[in-house]
Amino acid sequence: MKLAKVVGRVFCARQDPAIDNKTLLLIQPLKWEDESPVGDPLVAADAVGAGAAEKVFWVASREAAVAFKDVPPVDAAIVAIIDGHQVKDFRK
């Protein structure tokens, strides 16, 4: 799983029927250590009800499709909302 921040929402006039009831969010991948951006933003189907500016776990490829019961054609999916994390000074 990877870290990202929700930075927007995507609306489609037409889409595959398998993703009709899915929320599509724009996410910015982040580094775990300092939460700086990594690469370009991408669109992910939301499986957990994430909101604006929340930090989330996301998965890609086959794992993204199986995050949903009906296996829609998606390349990325949000699978958890992060309440907090610790990377530095873990043993303290």
N, C-alpha and C positions, 0 to 999 in steps of 0.2 A: 504494500500500500504506500501511497505517496501523499505528501502534504500539499495543500493548495488553499487559496483564499477565493471565495466567491466574489467576483467583480462585476457581474452583470447577469442579465437574463436574455434568452434568445427566443424570439417569436417567429413562427413559420406560417405562411399562408397555406402551404401544401406540405405534406409529409407522409411518410410510409404509415399505413394504418396501424402497424405494430407499435408506433411511438405516439399515437394520438393522445393518450392520457398521461404522457410523461412530461415532467417539467424539464426544460433544457436550460442549463445554467452555464455562464461563461466563467471559467475558473483560471486563476493564475498559479501555476506550479511554484512552490517555494522550497528553499533549502531548509532542512531541519535545524541546522546549527544557528542561523541568524535570521531566518525567515525572509531572506532576500529573494527576489524573483529569479526563476530559472526558465529560460526559453520564453516562448510566446504563449499567450492565453489560449485555451481550447474549450470546446463545447463538451459538456458531460451531462448525461441523463441523471436526474436526481432520484435516488431510491429511498431517501430518508427525510425529506422535507427541509433541506438546508435553506438558510435565508441570506440576505445581503450581508456582505463583509464577514461571514462566518468562516472559520478555518475548518477544513474538511479532509478526510481520507478519500482518495480516489484510486480506482484501479483501471487498467486498460486491457484491451484485447478481449480474449474469451472470458476472462473474469468479469469484465464489464457487462457482457450480455447475460451471464448467469446470475447477476445481482437481482434480476427480475424473474418472476415466475413464468412469464410468457416468452422469454428469450428474444427481445427485440434486436434489430440490427444497429447496435451502438458500439463505438470504439472506446468510450470512457464512461465511467459511472461513479457517482458519489455514493459511498457506502457507509459513511459515519461522519458525525459532527464532532469536532475535537473541542473538549472543554479546556484542556491544557496539556502541556508536555514539558519534559525536562531533558536536556541533552548534556549541558555542562555541569560539572560537579555532581554527578549522579550519586556517588558514594557518600556524600556528606549528609 
